[in-house]
Amino acid sequence: NSTGRASTYATFGATAGGPVAGLRAIADGVATPLDVAVTVTAGAATQLVFISQPDTVTAGEPFPPTLFVEFRDALGNRVTALSDSVTMSIESGPATGTLLPANVLTQFITNGGGPAGQFAGLEINVAGTYVLRGTTKGGLTGVSAPLVVRPDGFRQLLLVSGGNDTAKVNQAFGAPLRVRVLDSHGNPVPSA
């Protein structure tokens, strides 16, 4: 313009990262253009995302691998300038299932340049299919993909029917003898 000032606006893509050398100022009569490096940063955190979790685990045993979550903006970019407490809970699954141990259900997560927040040592004691929910103190939530918890193997037999019956010689008992194979947490063991 007549005062020697110029202004321009640019819109960059939705992915945070950088720096991006994408702006160049050129003016008549100036020999050297001005290159400006621009860094695109993530927006405000709007979601808590599970970025690593196991598909199948064994009842009563710690999840392998460790469960990881991180904060993301509305466009899915990792938000690195946020710290908050995250509490894990069961969103859906068998009503008798318990997420343990209680001392690791809440972690303070800082999304810095390093790894995302991790929950090591979590376990569920009842077989079934679960979805976990992470909730921050600040109100962000996120849910996991389905997680299958399988029984931990043969540990005990449970008498289902036929106990304490009596019968005469060459006659059938009143109820057939039936047992159920259970794991150490009381979960039925399939195909046992």
C-alpha positions as CSV (number, residue, x, y, z in Angstrom):
1,N,0.0,0.0,0.0
2,S,1.1,3.6,0.0
3,T,2.7,3.3,3.5
4,G,4.9,0.5,2.4
5,R,3.0,-2.2,4.3
6,A,1.6,-5.4,2.9
7,S,-0.5,-8.0,4.5
8,T,-1.6,-11.5,3.4
9,Y,-3.5,-14.4,4.9
10,A,-2.8,-18.1,4.3
11,T,-4.6,-21.2,5.4
12,F,-2.5,-24.3,6.0
13,G,-3.7,-27.9,6.2
14,A,-5.3,-29.6,9.2
15,T,-2.1,-31.4,10.2
16,A,0.0,-29.9,13.0
17,G,3.8,-30.0,12.7
18,G,6.4,-27.9,11.2
19,P,8.2,-25.8,10.5
20,V,6.7,-25.2,7.1
21,A,8.6,-22.8,4.8
22,G,5.7,-21.6,2.8
23,L,5.5,-17.9,2.8
24,R,7.6,-15.6,0.6
25,A,7.3,-11.8,0.5
26,I,8.5,-10.1,-2.7
27,A,8.4,-6.4,-3.4
28,D,9.3,-4.3,-6.5
29,G,12.7,-2.7,-6.1
30,V,13.8,-5.2,-3.3
31,A,16.5,-7.6,-4.4
32,T,16.1,-10.3,-1.8
33,P,12.7,-11.9,-1.1
34,L,11.7,-12.5,2.6
35,D,11.0,-16.2,3.4
36,V,9.0,-16.8,6.5
37,A,8.9,-20.2,8.3
38,V,5.5,-21.0,9.8
39,T,4.8,-23.7,12.3
40,V,1.3,-25.1,12.4
41,T,0.3,-26.1,16.0
42,A,-2.6,-28.2,17.3
43,G,-5.7,-26.5,18.5
44,A,-7.3,-26.9,21.9
45,A,-7.8,-30.5,23.1
46,T,-11.3,-31.8,22.4
47,Q,-10.8,-35.6,22.7
48,L,-8.9,-38.3,24.6
49,V,-7.8,-41.0,22.2
50,F,-6.6,-44.6,22.9
51,I,-3.6,-45.0,20.7
52,S,-2.4,-48.4,21.8
53,Q,-4.3,-51.2,23.5
54,P,-4.4,-55.0,23.4
55,D,-7.2,-56.9,21.5
56,T,-7.3,-59.9,23.8
57,V,-6.1,-60.4,27.4
58,T,-6.4,-63.1,30.0
59,A,-8.6,-62.6,33.0
60,G,-6.7,-61.5,36.1
61,E,-3.4,-60.9,34.3
62,P,-1.9,-57.4,33.4
63,F,-2.7,-56.2,29.9
64,P,0.1,-56.7,27.4
65,P,0.9,-54.3,25.8
66,T,0.5,-51.3,28.0
67,L,-2.6,-49.2,27.3
68,F,-1.7,-45.7,25.9
69,V,-3.9,-42.5,25.6
70,E,-3.2,-39.0,24.4
71,F,-5.0,-35.7,24.0
72,R,-6.0,-34.6,20.5
73,D,-7.6,-31.5,18.9
74,A,-10.8,-31.6,16.8
75,L,-8.8,-32.4,13.7
76,G,-6.9,-35.3,15.3
77,N,-3.6,-33.5,16.0
78,R,-1.7,-34.5,19.1
79,V,-2.0,-31.7,21.7
80,T,1.3,-31.3,23.5
81,A,0.5,-28.4,25.8
82,L,-1.9,-30.1,28.2
83,S,-1.6,-32.0,31.4
84,D,-4.6,-33.6,33.1
85,S,-5.6,-36.6,35.3
86,V,-7.1,-39.4,33.4
87,T,-9.2,-42.1,35.1
88,M,-10.0,-45.4,33.4
89,S,-13.3,-47.2,33.9
90,I,-15.4,-49.9,32.3
91,E,-17.8,-48.4,29.7
92,S,-19.5,-51.7,28.8
93,G,-19.0,-55.4,29.5
94,P,-20.2,-58.0,32.0
95,A,-21.6,-56.3,35.1
96,T,-19.4,-58.3,37.5
97,G,-16.2,-57.4,35.8
98,T,-13.8,-55.1,37.7
99,L,-10.9,-53.1,36.3
100,L,-7.9,-53.4,38.6
101,P,-5.7,-52.4,40.4
102,A,-7.3,-49.3,41.8
103,N,-3.9,-47.6,42.3
104,V,-3.3,-47.2,38.6
105,L,-6.8,-46.3,37.4
106,T,-6.0,-42.6,37.5
107,Q,-2.8,-41.3,35.9
108,F,-1.5,-37.8,35.5
109,I,-0.9,-37.4,31.7
110,T,1.4,-34.8,30.2
111,N,1.5,-34.8,26.4
112,G,5.0,-33.4,25.9
113,G,7.4,-34.4,23.2
114,G,7.7,-37.8,24.7
115,P,5.4,-40.8,24.8
116,A,1.7,-40.5,25.5
117,G,0.1,-41.3,28.8
118,Q,0.4,-45.0,29.8
119,F,-1.6,-47.2,32.0
120,A,0.6,-50.2,33.0
121,G,-0.6,-53.2,34.9
122,L,-4.4,-52.9,34.3
123,E,-6.4,-56.1,34.4
124,I,-10.0,-57.3,34.4
125,N,-11.0,-60.3,36.5
126,V,-14.1,-61.6,34.6
127,A,-14.1,-63.0,31.1
128,G,-16.1,-61.2,28.4
129,T,-15.9,-58.3,25.9
130,Y,-15.3,-54.9,27.3
131,V,-15.0,-51.3,26.2
132,L,-13.0,-49.0,28.5
133,R,-13.6,-45.3,29.0
134,G,-11.0,-42.7,29.8
135,T,-12.2,-39.5,31.5
136,T,-10.1,-36.4,32.3
137,K,-10.6,-34.1,35.3
138,G,-11.2,-31.4,32.7
139,G,-14.1,-33.3,31.1
140,L,-12.5,-34.9,28.0
141,T,-13.6,-38.5,27.4
142,G,-12.6,-41.3,25.0
143,V,-13.5,-45.0,24.6
144,S,-11.3,-47.9,23.6
145,A,-11.9,-50.5,20.9
146,P,-13.5,-53.7,22.1
147,L,-11.3,-55.7,24.4
148,V,-11.8,-59.5,24.8
149,V,-11.0,-60.9,28.2
150,R,-10.6,-64.7,28.0
151,P,-10.6,-67.2,31.0
152,D,-7.2,-67.9,32.4
153,G,-7.4,-71.7,32.0
154,F,-8.5,-74.7,34.0
155,R,-8.3,-74.3,37.7
156,Q,-11.3,-75.9,39.4
157,L,-14.4,-78.0,38.8
158,L,-17.8,-77.0,39.9
159,L,-20.6,-79.6,40.5
160,V,-23.6,-78.5,38.5
161,S,-25.9,-81.5,38.9
162,G,-26.0,-85.0,40.1
163,G,-24.3,-84.6,43.5
164,N,-25.5,-86.7,46.5
165,D,-27.8,-88.8,44.4
166,T,-28.5,-92.5,45.2
167,A,-29.6,-95.2,42.9
168,K,-30.2,-98.9,43.1
169,V,-27.9,-101.4,41.3
170,N,-28.4,-101.3,37.5
171,Q,-30.6,-98.2,37.7
172,A,-29.8,-94.7,36.5
173,F,-29.2,-91.9,38.9
174,G,-32.0,-89.3,39.1
175,A,-29.8,-86.5,37.6
176,P,-26.7,-87.0,35.4
177,L,-23.4,-86.0,37.0
178,R,-22.4,-82.6,35.4
179,V,-19.5,-80.4,36.2
180,R,-18.3,-77.1,34.9
181,V,-14.6,-76.2,34.4
182,L,-13.8,-72.8,35.9
183,D,-10.7,-70.6,35.9
184,S,-9.2,-69.2,39.1
185,H,-11.6,-66.2,38.9
186,G,-14.8,-68.3,38.5
187,N,-15.0,-67.8,34.7
188,P,-16.3,-70.8,32.7
189,V,-13.5,-72.2,30.6
190,P,-14.8,-73.0,27.1
191,S,-13.9,-76.3,25.4
192,A,-12.7,-77.9,28.6
